Amino acid sequence: MDDAQLIREDTLHEIRLLAEANLQGPPLLGVVLSALPELKDRLLAPQLFSLWRRISPRVTLTGLLREEVAPFLAHLLGKEAAARFTPEALAMIFERARGVPQGAAPGTHSPRRRGRGARRHR
């Protein structure tokens, strides 16, 4: 589940109940939660701590580093296109992205950049 930090507390309790079902055999349900760091704070609270104990392994991604912007753009756009960015442009992209890779990807920071025929997926 992406954006898991937005999941309501009662839904998180239901996920815990499903994860605890049939503890004698293999797990019946596997859940992957992808979220901003605030989910960790919520799960460490006493009312959700039992769910926190059942989550493993835990991976925490750090933000995009300044020296990672150019390789990220080369991966995303191709080496030739990424080579067009000046060091000043890369610095500006880094500052505006604030460590979030999506913020460094051209065209993803503003919904106005979509084509007129683009549809929103629900």
Backbone atoms as SQL, in Angstrom:
CREATE TABLE atoms (id INTEGER PRIMARY KEY, chain TEXT, resi INTEGER, resn TEXT, atom TEXT, x REAL, y REAL, z REAL);
INSERT INTO atoms VALUES
  (1, 'A', 1, 'MET', 'N', 0.842, -1.159, 0.000),
  (2, 'A', 1, 'MET', 'CA', 0.000, 0.000, 0.000),
  (3, 'A', 1, 'MET', 'C', 0.893, 1.229, 0.000),
  (4, 'A', 2, 'ASP', 'N', 0.740, 2.035, -1.015),
  (5, 'A', 2, 'ASP', 'CA', 1.505, 3.272, -1.109),
  (6, 'A', 2, 'ASP', 'C', 0.795, 4.348, -0.302),
  (7, 'A', 3, 'ASP', 'N', 1.518, 5.346, 0.124),
  (8, 'A', 3, 'ASP', 'CA', 0.985, 6.425, 0.951),
  (9, 'A', 3, 'ASP', 'C', 0.302, 5.873, 2.195),
  (10, 'A', 4, 'ALA', 'N', 0.899, 4.864, 2.806),
  (11, 'A', 4, 'ALA', 'CA', 0.302, 4.189, 3.959),
  (12, 'A', 4, 'ALA', 'C', 0.142, 5.106, 5.159),
  (13, 'A', 5, 'GLN', 'N', 0.851, 6.211, 5.188),
  (14, 'A', 5, 'GLN', 'CA', 0.688, 7.154, 6.298),
  (15, 'A', 5, 'GLN', 'C', -0.717, 7.749, 6.311),
  (16, 'A', 6, 'LEU', 'N', -1.447, 7.627, 5.196),
  (17, 'A', 6, 'LEU', 'CA', -2.799, 8.166, 5.101),
  (18, 'A', 6, 'LEU', 'C', -3.880, 7.165, 5.513),
  (19, 'A', 7, 'ILE', 'N', -3.493, 5.921, 5.774),
  (20, 'A', 7, 'ILE', 'CA', -4.459, 4.889, 6.155),
  (21, 'A', 7, 'ILE', 'C', -5.030, 5.200, 7.540),
  (22, 'A', 8, 'ARG', 'N', -6.335, 5.078, 7.652),
  (23, 'A', 8, 'ARG', 'CA', -6.999, 5.349, 8.928),
  (24, 'A', 8, 'ARG', 'C', -6.577, 4.320, 9.969),
  (25, 'A', 9, 'GLU', 'N', -6.629, 4.721, 11.229),
  (26, 'A', 9, 'GLU', 'CA', -6.189, 3.843, 12.306),
  (27, 'A', 9, 'GLU', 'C', -7.006, 2.558, 12.369),
  (28, 'A', 10, 'ASP', 'N', -8.318, 2.628, 12.171),
  (29, 'A', 10, 'ASP', 'CA', -9.134, 1.412, 12.232),
  (30, 'A', 10, 'ASP', 'C', -8.761, 0.439, 11.110),
  (31, 'A', 11, 'THR', 'N', -8.360, 0.957, 9.969),
  (32, 'A', 11, 'THR', 'CA', -7.926, 0.099, 8.870),
  (33, 'A', 11, 'THR', 'C', -6.592, -0.559, 9.206),
  (34, 'A', 12, 'LEU', 'N', -5.701, 0.182, 9.846),
  (35, 'A', 12, 'LEU', 'CA', -4.430, -0.400, 10.287),
  (36, 'A', 12, 'LEU', 'C', -4.676, -1.527, 11.290),
  (37, 'A', 13, 'HIS', 'N', -5.670, -1.366, 12.174),
  (38, 'A', 13, 'HIS', 'CA', -6.017, -2.439, 13.110),
  (39, 'A', 13, 'HIS', 'C', -6.511, -3.668, 12.355),
  (40, 'A', 14, 'GLU', 'N', -7.289, -3.473, 11.308),
  (41, 'A', 14, 'GLU', 'CA', -7.778, -4.598, 10.503),
  (42, 'A', 14, 'GLU', 'C', -6.625, -5.301, 9.789),
  (43, 'A', 15, 'ILE', 'N', -5.669, -4.533, 9.296),
  (44, 'A', 15, 'ILE', 'CA', -4.484, -5.127, 8.657),
  (45, 'A', 15, 'ILE', 'C', -3.741, -5.991, 9.679),
  (46, 'A', 16, 'ARG', 'N', -3.622, -5.495, 10.908),
  (47, 'A', 16, 'ARG', 'CA', -2.963, -6.270, 11.966),
  (48, 'A', 16, 'ARG', 'C', -3.704, -7.578, 12.215),
  (49, 'A', 17, 'LEU', 'N', -5.032, -7.529, 12.296),
  (50, 'A', 17, 'LEU', 'CA', -5.810, -8.747, 12.529),
  (51, 'A', 17, 'LEU', 'C', -5.608, -9.755, 11.402),
  (52, 'A', 18, 'LEU', 'N', -5.592, -9.278, 10.164),
  (53, 'A', 18, 'LEU', 'CA', -5.364, -10.176, 9.037),
  (54, 'A', 18, 'LEU', 'C', -3.955, -10.772, 9.079),
  (55, 'A', 19, 'ALA', 'N', -2.989, -9.965, 9.464),
  (56, 'A', 19, 'ALA', 'CA', -1.608, -10.439, 9.527),
  (57, 'A', 19, 'ALA', 'C', -1.423, -11.470, 10.636),
  (58, 'A', 20, 'GLU', 'N', -2.242, -11.390, 11.693),
  (59, 'A', 20, 'GLU', 'CA', -2.129, -12.323, 12.813),
  (60, 'A', 20, 'GLU', 'C', -2.917, -13.605, 12.591),
  (61, 'A', 21, 'ALA', 'N', -3.775, -13.662, 11.586),
  (62, 'A', 21, 'ALA', 'CA', -4.611, -14.836, 11.358),
  (63, 'A', 21, 'ALA', 'C', -3.738, -16.052, 11.077),
  (64, 'A', 22, 'ASN', 'N', -4.121, -17.191, 11.645),
  (65, 'A', 22, 'ASN', 'CA', -3.459, -18.470, 11.408),
  (66, 'A', 22, 'ASN', 'C', -1.958, -18.400, 11.690),
  (67, 'A', 23, 'LEU', 'N', -1.621, -18.120, 12.931),
  (68, 'A', 23, 'LEU', 'CA', -0.213, -18.018, 13.312),
  (69, 'A', 23, 'LEU', 'C', 0.490, -19.378, 13.339),
  (70, 'A', 24, 'GLN', 'N', -0.267, -20.490, 13.231),
  (71, 'A', 24, 'GLN', 'CA', 0.339, -21.823, 13.272),
  (72, 'A', 24, 'GLN', 'C', 1.071, -22.156, 11.973),
  (73, 'A', 25, 'GLY', 'N', 0.574, -21.686, 10.842),
  (74, 'A', 25, 'GLY', 'CA', 1.166, -22.024, 9.550),
  (75, 'A', 25, 'GLY', 'C', 1.800, -20.816, 8.902),
  (76, 'A', 26, 'PRO', 'N', 2.027, -20.935, 7.604),
  (77, 'A', 26, 'PRO', 'CA', 2.597, -19.789, 6.880),
  (78, 'A', 26, 'PRO', 'C', 1.600, -18.634, 6.852),
  (79, 'A', 27, 'PRO', 'N', 2.097, -17.425, 6.750),
  (80, 'A', 27, 'PRO', 'CA', 1.199, -16.260, 6.722),
  (81, 'A', 27, 'PRO', 'C', 0.200, -16.364, 5.571),
  (82, 'A', 28, 'LEU', 'N', -1.034, -15.998, 5.865),
  (83, 'A', 28, 'LEU', 'CA', -2.079, -16.007, 4.847),
  (84, 'A', 28, 'LEU', 'C', -2.038, -14.741, 3.998),
  (85, 'A', 29, 'LEU', 'N', -1.445, -13.722, 4.546),
  (86, 'A', 29, 'LEU', 'CA', -1.461, -12.425, 3.888),
  (87, 'A', 29, 'LEU', 'C', -0.104, -11.751, 4.059),
  (88, 'A', 30, 'GLY', 'N', 0.422, -11.244, 2.971),
  (89, 'A', 30, 'GLY', 'CA', 1.627, -10.439, 3.025),
  (90, 'A', 30, 'GLY', 'C', 1.261, -9.000, 2.692),
  (91, 'A', 31, 'VAL', 'N', 1.755, -8.080, 3.456),
  (92, 'A', 31, 'VAL', 'CA', 1.431, -6.669, 3.256),
  (93, 'A', 31, 'VAL', 'C', 2.719, -5.877, 3.138),
  (94, 'A', 32, 'VAL', 'N', 2.767, -4.998, 2.145),
  (95, 'A', 32, 'VAL', 'CA', 3.887, -4.078, 1.988),
  (96, 'A', 32, 'VAL', 'C', 3.336, -2.675, 2.176),
  (97, 'A', 33, 'LEU', 'N', 3.876, -1.976, 3.143),
  (98, 'A', 33, 'LEU', 'CA', 3.469, -0.598, 3.408),
  (99, 'A', 33, 'LEU', 'C', 4.588, 0.330, 2.965),
  (100, 'A', 34, 'SER', 'N', 4.238, 1.273, 2.142),
  (101, 'A', 34, 'SER', 'CA', 5.183, 2.286, 1.686),
  (102, 'A', 34, 'SER', 'C', 4.633, 3.626, 2.154),
  (103, 'A', 35, 'ALA', 'N', 5.447, 4.367, 2.898),
  (104, 'A', 35, 'ALA', 'CA', 4.897, 5.577, 3.516),
  (105, 'A', 35, 'ALA', 'C', 5.983, 6.587, 3.835),
  (106, 'A', 36, 'LEU', 'N', 5.522, 7.761, 4.169),
  (107, 'A', 36, 'LEU', 'CA', 6.405, 8.797, 4.695),
  (108, 'A', 36, 'LEU', 'C', 6.768, 8.426, 6.133),
  (109, 'A', 37, 'PRO', 'N', 7.839, 9.010, 6.676),
  (110, 'A', 37, 'PRO', 'CA', 8.293, 8.659, 8.029),
  (111, 'A', 37, 'PRO', 'C', 7.220, 8.798, 9.110),
  (112, 'A', 38, 'GLU', 'N', 6.204, 9.601, 8.901),
  (113, 'A', 38, 'GLU', 'CA', 5.189, 9.785, 9.938),
  (114, 'A', 38, 'GLU', 'C', 4.434, 8.490, 10.257),
  (115, 'A', 39, 'LEU', 'N', 4.408, 7.514, 9.326),
  (116, 'A', 39, 'LEU', 'CA', 3.753, 6.239, 9.621),
  (117, 'A', 39, 'LEU', 'C', 4.479, 5.534, 10.762),
  (118, 'A', 40, 'LYS', 'N', 5.799, 5.594, 10.765),
  (119, 'A', 40, 'LYS', 'CA', 6.563, 4.960, 11.845),
  (120, 'A', 40, 'LYS', 'C', 6.145, 5.528, 13.191),
  (121, 'A', 41, 'ASP', 'N', 5.997, 6.841, 13.271),
  (122, 'A', 41, 'ASP', 'CA', 5.583, 7.468, 14.520),
  (123, 'A', 41, 'ASP', 'C', 4.207, 6.962, 14.955),
  (124, 'A', 42, 'ARG', 'N', 3.292, 6.819, 14.004),
  (125, 'A', 42, 'ARG', 'CA', 1.949, 6.317, 14.323),
  (126, 'A', 42, 'ARG', 'C', 2.008, 4.873, 14.806),
  (127, 'A', 43, 'LEU', 'N', 2.829, 4.045, 14.142),
  (128, 'A', 43, 'LEU', 'CA', 2.889, 2.631, 14.500),
  (129, 'A', 43, 'LEU', 'C', 3.596, 2.394, 15.828),
  (130, 'A', 44, 'LEU', 'N', 4.427, 3.318, 16.254),
  (131, 'A', 44, 'LEU', 'CA', 5.104, 3.191, 17.545),
  (132, 'A', 44, 'LEU', 'C', 4.204, 3.589, 18.710),
  (133, 'A', 45, 'ALA', 'N', 3.052, 4.190, 18.419),
  (134, 'A', 45, 'ALA', 'CA', 2.098, 4.549, 19.468),
  (135, 'A', 45, 'ALA', 'C', 1.523, 3.266, 20.076),
  (136, 'A', 46, 'PRO', 'N', 1.176, 3.284, 21.347),
  (137, 'A', 46, 'PRO', 'CA', 0.713, 2.065, 22.022),
  (138, 'A', 46, 'PRO', 'C', -0.438, 1.340, 21.311),
  (139, 'A', 47, 'GLN', 'N', -1.380, 2.052, 20.750),
  (140, 'A', 47, 'GLN', 'CA', -2.544, 1.420, 20.135),
  (141, 'A', 47, 'GLN', 'C', -2.213, 0.675, 18.838),
  (142, 'A', 48, 'LEU', 'N', -1.070, 0.961, 18.206),
  (143, 'A', 48, 'LEU', 'CA', -0.693, 0.276, 16.963),
  (144, 'A', 48, 'LEU', 'C', 0.635, -0.477, 17.079),
  (145, 'A', 49, 'PHE', 'N', 1.208, -0.503, 18.266),
  (146, 'A', 49, 'PHE', 'CA', 2.527, -1.109, 18.429),
  (147, 'A', 49, 'PHE', 'C', 2.543, -2.589, 18.049),
  (148, 'A', 50, 'SER', 'N', 1.438, -3.299, 18.268),
  (149, 'A', 50, 'SER', 'CA', 1.413, -4.723, 17.916),
  (150, 'A', 50, 'SER', 'C', 1.571, -4.922, 16.409),
  (151, 'A', 51, 'LEU', 'N', 1.091, -3.977, 15.613),
  (152, 'A', 51, 'LEU', 'CA', 1.309, -4.050, 14.164),
  (153, 'A', 51, 'LEU', 'C', 2.776, -3.761, 13.851),
  (154, 'A', 52, 'TRP', 'N', 3.349, -2.781, 14.511),
  (155, 'A', 52, 'TRP', 'CA', 4.772, -2.439, 14.312),
  (156, 'A', 52, 'TRP', 'C', 5.665, -3.654, 14.557),
  (157, 'A', 53, 'ARG', 'N', 5.345, -4.432, 15.595),
  (158, 'A', 53, 'ARG', 'CA', 6.147, -5.618, 15.913),
  (159, 'A', 53, 'ARG', 'C', 6.106, -6.665, 14.799),
  (160, 'A', 54, 'ARG', 'N', 5.039, -6.689, 14.023),
  (161, 'A', 54, 'ARG', 'CA', 4.892, -7.699, 12.980),
  (162, 'A', 54, 'ARG', 'C', 5.471, -7.262, 11.635),
  (163, 'A', 55, 'ILE', 'N', 5.967, -6.063, 11.552),
  (164, 'A', 55, 'ILE', 'CA', 6.514, -5.565, 10.295),
  (165, 'A', 55, 'ILE', 'C', 8.010, -5.872, 10.242),
  (166, 'A', 56, 'SER', 'N', 8.406, -6.596, 9.211),
  (167, 'A', 56, 'SER', 'CA', 9.831, -6.878, 9.015),
  (168, 'A', 56, 'SER', 'C', 10.043, -7.275, 7.566),
  (169, 'A', 57, 'PRO', 'N', 11.150, -7.025, 6.965),
  (170, 'A', 57, 'PRO', 'CA', 12.153, -6.072, 7.437),
  (171, 'A', 57, 'PRO', 'C', 11.683, -4.645, 7.189),
  (172, 'A', 58, 'ARG', 'N', 12.275, -3.756, 7.894),
  (173, 'A', 58, 'ARG', 'CA', 11.951, -2.335, 7.732),
  (174, 'A', 58, 'ARG', 'C', 13.067, -1.671, 6.943),
  (175, 'A', 59, 'VAL', 'N', 12.684, -0.889, 5.975),
  (176, 'A', 59, 'VAL', 'CA', 13.662, -0.184, 5.161),
  (177, 'A', 59, 'VAL', 'C', 13.318, 1.301, 5.211),
  (178, 'A', 60, 'THR', 'N', 14.311, 2.107, 5.465),
  (179, 'A', 60, 'THR', 'CA', 14.121, 3.550, 5.472),
  (180, 'A', 60, 'THR', 'C', 14.998, 4.139, 4.384),
  (181, 'A', 61, 'LEU', 'N', 14.367, 4.829, 3.465),
  (182, 'A', 61, 'LEU', 'CA', 15.110, 5.481, 2.394),
  (183, 'A', 61, 'LEU', 'C', 15.437, 6.903, 2.812),
  (184, 'A', 62, 'THR', 'N', 16.644, 7.300, 2.559),
  (185, 'A', 62, 'THR', 'CA', 17.019, 8.676, 2.830),
  (186, 'A', 62, 'THR', 'C', 16.740, 9.497, 1.578),
  (187, 'A', 63, 'GLY', 'N', 16.814, 10.775, 1.700),
  (188, 'A', 63, 'GLY', 'CA', 16.546, 11.648, 0.570),
  (189, 'A', 63, 'GLY', 'C', 17.645, 11.588, -0.483),
  (190, 'A', 64, 'LEU', 'N', 17.315, 12.078, -1.649),
  (191, 'A', 64, 'LEU', 'CA', 18.248, 12.164, -2.759),
  (192, 'A', 64, 'LEU', 'C', 19.375, 13.130, -2.398),
  (193, 'A', 65, 'LEU', 'N', 20.609, 12.682, -2.543),
  (194, 'A', 65, 'LEU', 'CA', 21.761, 13.525, -2.238),
  (195, 'A', 65, 'LEU', 'C', 22.124, 14.380, -3.450),
  (196, 'A', 66, 'ARG', 'N', 22.809, 15.483, -3.209),
  (197, 'A', 66, 'ARG', 'CA', 23.201, 16.400, -4.290),
  (198, 'A', 66, 'ARG', 'C', 23.944, 15.664, -5.401),
  (199, 'A', 67, 'GLU', 'N', 24.884, 14.790, -5.029),
  (200, 'A', 67, 'GLU', 'CA', 25.679, 14.082, -6.042),
  (201, 'A', 67, 'GLU', 'C', 24.892, 12.981, -6.748),
  (202, 'A', 68, 'GLU', 'N', 23.680, 12.685, -6.290),
  (203, 'A', 68, 'GLU', 'CA', 22.852, 11.665, -6.934),
  (204, 'A', 68, 'GLU', 'C', 21.892, 12.228, -7.978),
  (205, 'A', 69, 'VAL', 'N', 21.763, 13.550, -8.045),
  (206, 'A', 69, 'VAL', 'CA', 20.812, 14.163, -8.982),
  (207, 'A', 69, 'VAL', 'C', 21.183, 13.855, -10.426),
  (208, 'A', 70, 'ALA', 'N', 22.431, 14.074, -10.812),
  (209, 'A', 70, 'ALA', 'CA', 22.837, 13.834, -12.198),
  (210, 'A', 70, 'ALA', 'C', 22.676, 12.364, -12.602),
  (211, 'A', 71, 'PRO', 'N', 23.146, 11.392, -11.797),
  (212, 'A', 71, 'PRO', 'CA', 22.918, 9.990, -12.173),
  (213, 'A', 71, 'PRO', 'C', 21.431, 9.619, -12.218),
  (214, 'A', 72, 'PHE', 'N', 20.635, 10.190, -11.321),
  (215, 'A', 72, 'PHE', 'CA', 19.197, 9.920, -11.332),
  (216, 'A', 72, 'PHE', 'C', 18.576, 10.414, -12.631),
  (217, 'A', 73, 'LEU', 'N', 18.928, 11.631, -13.042),
  (218, 'A', 73, 'LEU', 'CA', 18.387, 12.170, -14.291),
  (219, 'A', 73, 'LEU', 'C', 18.885, 11.379, -15.498),
  (220, 'A', 74, 'ALA', 'N', 20.131, 10.911, -15.449),
  (221, 'A', 74, 'ALA', 'CA', 20.657, 10.089, -16.543),
  (222, 'A', 74, 'ALA', 'C', 19.876, 8.779, -16.647),
  (223, 'A', 75, 'HIS', 'N', 19.537, 8.204, -15.529),
  (224, 'A', 75, 'HIS', 'CA', 18.734, 6.981, -15.524),
  (225, 'A', 75, 'HIS', 'C', 17.325, 7.247, -16.044),
  (226, 'A', 76, 'LEU', 'N', 16.760, 8.356, -15.604),
  (227, 'A', 76, 'LEU', 'CA', 15.380, 8.689, -15.950),
  (228, 'A', 76, 'LEU', 'C', 15.232, 9.154, -17.397),
  (229, 'A', 77, 'LEU', 'N', 16.136, 10.020, -17.833),
  (230, 'A', 77, 'LEU', 'CA', 16.008, 10.668, -19.140),
  (231, 'A', 77, 'LEU', 'C', 16.943, 10.111, -20.209),
  (232, 'A', 78, 'GLY', 'N', 17.958, 9.382, -19.784),
  (233, 'A', 78, 'GLY', 'CA', 19.009, 8.943, -20.696),
  (234, 'A', 78, 'GLY', 'C', 20.214, 9.844, -20.531),
  (235, 'A', 79, 'LYS', 'N', 21.389, 9.281, -20.794),
  (236, 'A', 79, 'LYS', 'CA', 22.629, 10.035, -20.565),
  (237, 'A', 79, 'LYS', 'C', 22.720, 11.283, -21.422),
  (238, 'A', 80, 'GLU', 'N', 22.295, 11.174, -22.682),
  (239, 'A', 80, 'GLU', 'CA', 22.417, 12.317, -23.585),
  (240, 'A', 80, 'GLU', 'C', 21.546, 13.488, -23.124),
  (241, 'A', 81, 'ALA', 'N', 20.317, 13.214, -22.762),
  (242, 'A', 81, 'ALA', 'CA', 19.422, 14.282, -22.313),
  (243, 'A', 81, 'ALA', 'C', 19.889, 14.867, -20.983),
  (244, 'A', 82, 'ALA', 'N', 20.342, 14.008, -20.076),
  (245, 'A', 82, 'ALA', 'CA', 20.776, 14.486, -18.771),
  (246, 'A', 82, 'ALA', 'C', 22.047, 15.328, -18.870),
  (247, 'A', 83, 'ALA', 'N', 22.875, 15.072, -19.866),
  (248, 'A', 83, 'ALA', 'CA', 24.122, 15.817, -20.035),
  (249, 'A', 83, 'ALA', 'C', 23.868, 17.284, -20.382),
  (250, 'A', 84, 'ARG', 'N', 22.671, 17.612, -20.802),
  (251, 'A', 84, 'ARG', 'CA', 22.334, 19.003, -21.157),
  (252, 'A', 84, 'ARG', 'C', 22.162, 19.902, -19.935),
  (253, 'A', 85, 'PHE', 'N', 22.003, 19.310, -18.750),
  (254, 'A', 85, 'PHE', 'CA', 21.808, 20.111, -17.543),
  (255, 'A', 85, 'PHE', 'C', 23.140, 20.678, -17.075),
  (256, 'A', 86, 'THR', 'N', 23.192, 21.971, -16.879),
  (257, 'A', 86, 'THR', 'CA', 24.395, 22.621, -16.363),
  (258, 'A', 86, 'THR', 'C', 24.521, 22.332, -14.868),
  (259, 'A', 87, 'PRO', 'N', 25.710, 22.527, -14.310),
  (260, 'A', 87, 'PRO', 'CA', 25.842, 22.356, -12.859),
  (261, 'A', 87, 'PRO', 'C', 24.884, 23.264, -12.075),
  (262, 'A', 88, 'GLU', 'N', 24.644, 24.456, -12.603),
  (263, 'A', 88, 'GLU', 'CA', 23.717, 25.374, -11.932),
  (264, 'A', 88, 'GLU', 'C', 22.292, 24.820, -11.968),
  (265, 'A', 89, 'ALA', 'N', 21.903, 24.247, -13.103),
  (266, 'A', 89, 'ALA', 'CA', 20.561, 23.663, -13.225),
  (267, 'A', 89, 'ALA', 'C', 20.419, 22.468, -12.288),
  (268, 'A', 90, 'LEU', 'N', 21.461, 21.641, -12.196),
  (269, 'A', 90, 'LEU', 'CA', 21.425, 20.494, -11.282),
  (270, 'A', 90, 'LEU', 'C', 21.292, 20.957, -9.835),
  (271, 'A', 91, 'ALA', 'N', 21.988, 22.028, -9.481),
  (272, 'A', 91, 'ALA', 'CA', 21.889, 22.574, -8.124),
  (273, 'A', 91, 'ALA', 'C', 20.477, 23.069, -7.847),
  (274, 'A', 92, 'MET', 'N', 19.866, 23.726, -8.833),
  (275, 'A', 92, 'MET', 'CA', 18.496, 24.223, -8.672),
  (276, 'A', 92, 'MET', 'C', 17.514, 23.055, -8.529),
  (277, 'A', 93, 'ILE', 'N', 17.686, 22.029, -9.333),
  (278, 'A', 93, 'ILE', 'CA', 16.817, 20.851, -9.248),
  (279, 'A', 93, 'ILE', 'C', 16.940, 20.218, -7.861),
  (280, 'A', 94, 'PHE', 'N', 18.176, 20.105, -7.372),
  (281, 'A', 94, 'PHE', 'CA', 18.391, 19.530, -6.048),
  (282, 'A', 94, 'PHE', 'C', 17.674, 20.352, -4.978),
  (283, 'A', 95, 'GLU', 'N', 17.818, 21.662, -5.033),
  (284, 'A', 95, 'GLU', 'CA', 17.194, 22.525, -4.018),
  (285, 'A', 95, 'GLU', 'C', 15.673, 22.428, -4.064),
  (286, 'A', 96, 'ARG', 'N', 15.112, 22.410, -5.249),
  (287, 'A', 96, 'ARG', 'CA', 13.646, 22.344, -5.371),
  (288, 'A', 96, 'ARG', 'C', 13.088, 20.973, -5.035),
  (289, 'A', 97, 'ALA', 'N', 13.853, 19.914, -5.275),
  (290, 'A', 97, 'ALA', 'CA', 13.378, 18.549, -5.008),
  (291, 'A', 97, 'ALA', 'C', 13.325, 18.256, -3.512),
  (292, 'A', 98, 'ARG', 'N', 14.148, 18.946, -2.725),
  (293, 'A', 98, 'ARG', 'CA', 14.213, 18.746, -1.280),
  (294, 'A', 98, 'ARG', 'C', 14.414, 17.278, -0.910),
  (295, 'A', 99, 'GLY', 'N', 15.207, 16.571, -1.711),
  (296, 'A', 99, 'GLY', 'CA', 15.541, 15.192, -1.408),
  (297, 'A', 99, 'GLY', 'C', 14.571, 14.156, -1.948),
  (298, 'A', 100, 'VAL', 'N', 13.475, 14.598, -2.548),
  (299, 'A', 100, 'VAL', 'CA', 12.474, 13.666, -3.065),
  (300, 'A', 100, 'VAL', 'C', 12.738, 13.427, -4.548),
  (301, 'A', 101, 'PRO', 'N', 13.066, 12.185, -4.944),
  (302, 'A', 101, 'PRO', 'CA', 13.390, 11.921, -6.348),
  (303, 'A', 101, 'PRO', 'C', 12.314, 12.390, -7.324),
  (304, 'A', 102, 'GLN', 'N', 11.051, 12.212, -6.980),
  (305, 'A', 102, 'GLN', 'CA', 9.988, 12.646, -7.885),
  (306, 'A', 102, 'GLN', 'C', 10.080, 14.152, -8.135),
  (307, 'A', 103, 'GLY', 'N', 10.508, 14.903, -7.139),
  (308, 'A', 103, 'GLY', 'CA', 10.651, 16.341, -7.303),
  (309, 'A', 103, 'GLY', 'C', 11.782, 16.716, -8.240),
  (310, 'A', 104, 'ALA', 'N', 12.723, 15.798, -8.445),
  (311, 'A', 104, 'ALA', 'CA', 13.842, 16.053, -9.351),
  (312, 'A', 104, 'ALA', 'C', 13.515, 15.656, -10.785),
  (313, 'A', 105, 'ALA', 'N', 12.440, 14.906, -10.977),
  (314, 'A', 105, 'ALA', 'CA', 12.071, 14.437, -12.314),
  (315, 'A', 105, 'ALA', 'C', 11.350, 15.550, -13.060),
  (316, 'A', 106, 'PRO', 'N', 11.874, 15.979, -14.202),
  (317, 'A', 106, 'PRO', 'CA', 11.232, 17.057, -14.953),
  (318, 'A', 106, 'PRO', 'C', 9.790, 16.713, -15.304),
  (319, 'A', 107, 'GLY', 'N', 8.914, 17.690, -15.088),
  (320, 'A', 107, 'GLY', 'CA', 7.514, 17.512, -15.450),
  (321, 'A', 107, 'GLY', 'C', 6.664, 16.880, -14.376),
  (322, 'A', 108, 'THR', 'N', 7.238, 16.497, -13.230),
  (323, 'A', 108, 'THR', 'CA', 6.442, 15.848, -12.194),
  (324, 'A', 108, 'THR', 'C', 6.109, 16.770, -11.037),
  (325, 'A', 109, 'HIS', 'N', 6.682, 17.950, -11.014),
  (326, 'A', 109, 'HIS', 'CA', 6.474, 18.829, -9.873),
  (327, 'A', 109, 'HIS', 'C', 5.211, 19.664, -9.980),
  (328, 'A', 110, 'SER', 'N', 4.604, 19.737, -11.119),
  (329, 'A', 110, 'SER', 'CA', 3.437, 20.588, -11.285),
  (330, 'A', 110, 'SER', 'C', 2.380, 19.891, -12.122),
  (331, 'A', 111, 'PRO', 'N', 1.135, 19.824, -11.627),
  (332, 'A', 111, 'PRO', 'CA', 0.084, 19.181, -12.411),
  (333, 'A', 111, 'PRO', 'C', -0.222, 19.918, -13.708),
  (334, 'A', 112, 'ARG', 'N', 0.193, 21.182, -13.798),
  (335, 'A', 112, 'ARG', 'CA', -0.069, 21.941, -15.029),
  (336, 'A', 112, 'ARG', 'C', 0.783, 21.460, -16.188),
  (337, 'A', 113, 'ARG', 'N', 1.788, 20.626, -15.917),
  (338, 'A', 113, 'ARG', 'CA', 2.684, 20.158, -16.966),
  (339, 'A', 113, 'ARG', 'C', 2.083, 19.027, -17.794),
  (340, 'A', 114, 'ARG', 'N', 0.941, 18.489, -17.380),
  (341, 'A', 114, 'ARG', 'CA', 0.309, 17.404, -18.121),
  (342, 'A', 114, 'ARG', 'C', -0.194, 17.907, -19.466),
  (343, 'A', 115, 'GLY', 'N', -0.253, 16.981, -20.385),
  (344, 'A', 115, 'GLY', 'CA', -0.864, 17.320, -21.669),
  (345, 'A', 115, 'GLY', 'C', -2.356, 17.506, -21.506),
  (346, 'A', 116, 'ARG', 'N', -2.962, 18.237, -22.401),
  (347, 'A', 116, 'ARG', 'CA', -4.394, 18.495, -22.271),
  (348, 'A', 116, 'ARG', 'C', -5.222, 17.229, -22.384),
  (349, 'A', 117, 'GLY', 'N', -4.728, 16.242, -23.133),
  (350, 'A', 117, 'GLY', 'CA', -5.484, 15.017, -23.301),
  (351, 'A', 117, 'GLY', 'C', -5.241, 13.992, -22.213),
  (352, 'A', 118, 'ALA', 'N', -4.375, 14.305, -21.264),
  (353, 'A', 118, 'ALA', 'CA', -4.065, 13.330, -20.207),
  (354, 'A', 118, 'ALA', 'C', -5.248, 13.171, -19.274),
  (355, 'A', 119, 'ARG', 'N', -5.467, 11.921, -18.873),
  (356, 'A', 119, 'ARG', 'CA', -6.547, 11.652, -17.946),
  (357, 'A', 119, 'ARG', 'C', -5.966, 11.281, -16.599),
  (358, 'A', 120, 'ARG', 'N', -6.691, 11.615, -15.552),
  (359, 'A', 120, 'ARG', 'CA', -6.293, 11.215, -14.207),
  (360, 'A', 120, 'ARG', 'C', -6.769, 9.788, -13.985),
  (361, 'A', 121, 'HIS', 'N', -5.896, 8.980, -13.384),
  (362, 'A', 121, 'HIS', 'CA', -6.264, 7.618, -13.020),
  (363, 'A', 121, 'HIS', 'C', -6.847, 7.641, -11.629),
  (364, 'A', 122, 'ARG', 'N', -7.946, 6.971, -11.436),
  (365, 'A', 122, 'ARG', 'CA', -8.602, 6.962, -10.121),
  (366, 'A', 122, 'ARG', 'C', -8.389, 5.666, -9.423);
